[in-house]
Amino acid sequence: MEKRTITVVPYTPEWADTFRQLAALYRAQLGNLITGIEHVGSTSVPGLAAKPVIDIDILIKEAAGLPPVVVGLERLGYTWRGDLGIPGREAFGRNAGTSPLDGEGTVWPAHNLYVCVEGCVSLKNHLELRNYLRQHPEAALQYGTLKQELAARYPHDIDSYVEGKTAFITGILAHTGMGADVLKDITAQNKATK
């Protein structure tokens, strides 16, 4: 299998526009099965350089609410992939470039879609990091520079790229009050497998 090149590009407001369009489709399909939709990850922070992949967390009240959401997302052209080792966060893969299906055959930009139980650690991690970077542009600039350096150093090694960002991320999360046990778990989850 051919490895994809890791590319980090300057921020563009198109990411926020794409998120709004995708979120509208999810809301139309899922309605009151969900409690919210959050644009997370680096593309959600104005001015932050990022891989051009939009990260989206759909929120549900409790794990018992997942099955009908899975059905709704399957109708939009996604496949449920399980939690991929991250408790409380369920991943969904796109079946085609036209997922989510909008009836017009739109080919959507790359995005990662997750369904998170409200209050789960993964969701808190995403929101705390996003909010901190939005409020601290100097930290966002440092993070963007780090990501560009890691992409240049590990252009075909996503595991090492992710691991290389971890100390920066956990440092920010420590500032936000996230506990040592949680930070240790995040570090372990982001460890490159050789």
C-alpha positions in Angstrom: 0.0 0.0 0.0 1.4 3.4 -1.0 2.0 5.7 2.0 0.5 9.2 1.8 2.7 12.2 2.1 2.0 14.2 5.2 1.4 17.8 4.2 0.9 20.8 6.5 -0.5 23.9 4.8 -1.4 27.5 5.8 -4.8 28.1 7.4 -7.7 28.8 5.1 -11.2 30.1 6.1 -12.6 27.5 3.6 -12.1 24.9 6.4 -14.7 26.6 8.6 -17.1 27.0 5.6 -16.7 23.3 4.8 -17.4 22.4 8.5 -20.6 24.4 8.5 -21.8 22.7 5.3 -21.0 19.2 6.7 -22.6 20.0 10.1 -25.8 21.1 8.3 -26.0 17.7 6.6 -25.4 15.8 9.8 -28.0 17.9 11.7 -30.6 17.3 8.9 -30.0 13.5 9.0 -29.6 13.0 12.8 -31.8 15.7 14.3 -32.4 15.2 18.0 -30.4 12.0 18.2 -27.4 14.3 18.7 -26.6 17.1 21.2 -24.1 19.0 19.2 -21.4 19.1 16.5 -17.9 20.5 17.1 -15.2 21.5 14.6 -12.0 20.4 16.4 -8.4 19.8 15.4 -6.0 22.2 13.8 -8.4 23.3 11.0 -10.7 24.7 13.7 -8.1 27.3 14.9 -7.9 30.4 12.7 -4.3 31.1 11.6 -3.0 27.6 12.5 -1.2 25.6 9.8 -2.6 22.2 9.5 -3.0 19.0 7.5 -5.9 19.9 5.2 -8.2 17.3 6.9 -11.2 18.6 8.9 -11.9 16.9 12.3 -15.5 16.8 13.4 -17.0 15.5 16.7 -20.7 14.7 16.7 -21.9 14.7 20.3 -24.4 12.2 21.9 -25.8 12.2 25.4 -24.8 8.6 26.3 -23.3 5.5 24.6 -26.8 3.9 24.4 -27.7 6.6 21.8 -25.0 5.4 19.4 -26.9 2.7 17.3 -29.4 5.1 15.6 -26.6 7.5 14.9 -24.6 4.7 13.2 -27.7 4.0 11.0 -28.1 7.7 10.1 -24.4 8.1 9.3 -24.5 4.9 7.2 -27.3 6.5 5.1 -25.0 9.4 4.5 -22.2 7.1 3.2 -20.1 6.4 6.3 -18.9 3.1 7.8 -18.6 2.7 11.6 -15.1 1.7 12.5 -15.4 1.4 16.3 -13.4 3.3 18.9 -10.0 2.5 17.4 -8.6 2.3 21.0 -10.0 5.7 22.2 -12.8 5.1 24.7 -15.9 7.3 24.2 -15.0 8.2 20.7 -16.4 6.2 17.7 -14.7 6.7 14.3 -16.5 6.7 11.0 -14.8 6.2 7.6 -16.0 7.6 4.3 -17.2 5.2 1.7 -16.4 7.6 -1.1 -15.4 11.2 -1.8 -19.1 12.0 -2.0 -19.7 11.0 1.6 -21.7 12.5 3.1 -24.3 12.0 0.4 -26.1 15.3 -0.2 -28.2 14.2 -3.3 -26.1 16.4 -5.6 -23.0 14.3 -5.9 -20.8 16.8 -4.1 -17.2 15.7 -3.6 -16.2 16.8 -0.1 -12.8 17.7 1.2 -11.0 15.2 3.4 -12.4 15.0 6.9 -12.4 12.7 10.0 -15.7 12.1 11.6 -16.2 10.9 15.2 -19.2 10.4 17.5 -18.3 11.3 21.1 -20.2 10.7 24.3 -20.7 14.1 26.1 -18.0 14.5 28.7 -15.7 11.8 27.5 -12.0 12.4 27.8 -11.4 12.5 24.1 -14.0 15.2 23.6 -12.6 17.2 26.5 -9.1 16.8 25.0 -10.3 18.1 21.6 -12.2 21.1 23.0 -9.6 22.2 25.6 -6.8 22.1 23.0 -8.9 23.9 20.4 -10.0 26.6 22.8 -6.6 27.2 24.3 -5.0 27.6 20.8 -7.8 29.9 19.7 -7.2 32.1 22.8 -3.3 31.9 22.6 -2.2 32.8 19.0 1.5 32.6 20.0 1.0 28.9 21.0 -0.9 28.3 17.8 2.0 29.7 15.8 4.5 27.5 17.8 2.2 24.4 17.2 2.0 25.2 13.4 5.7 25.5 13.2 6.2 22.2 15.0 3.7 20.5 12.7 5.5 21.8 9.6 8.9 20.6 11.0 7.5 17.1 11.8 5.8 16.8 8.4 9.2 17.6 6.8 11.0 15.1 9.1 8.5 12.3 8.8 6.8 12.8 5.4 5.5 9.2 5.2 5.3 8.2 8.9 2.1 9.4 10.4 2.8 7.5 13.7 6.0 9.4 14.3 4.4 12.7 13.2 1.6 12.2 15.8 4.0 11.1 18.5 6.2 14.2 17.8 3.2 16.5 18.5 2.2 14.8 21.8 4.5 16.6 24.3 3.3 19.9 22.9 -0.3 18.9 23.2 -0.1 17.4 26.6 1.8 20.5 27.8 -1.1 22.7 26.7 -3.7 20.3 28.3 -1.7 20.4 31.5 -2.1 24.2 31.5 -5.9 23.7 31.1 -6.0 21.5 34.2 -6.2 18.1 32.7 -5.0 15.4 35.2 -1.8 13.5 35.0 -3.5 10.2 34.5 -5.3 11.5 31.4 -2.2 13.1 30.0 -0.4 9.7 30.5 -3.2 8.0 28.6 -3.0 10.5 25.7 0.8 10.0 25.5 0.3 6.2 25.4 -2.4 6.5 22.7 -0.2 8.7 20.5 2.9 6.5 20.8 4.3 5.4 17.5 4.2 1.7 16.8 7.4 0.4 15.2 
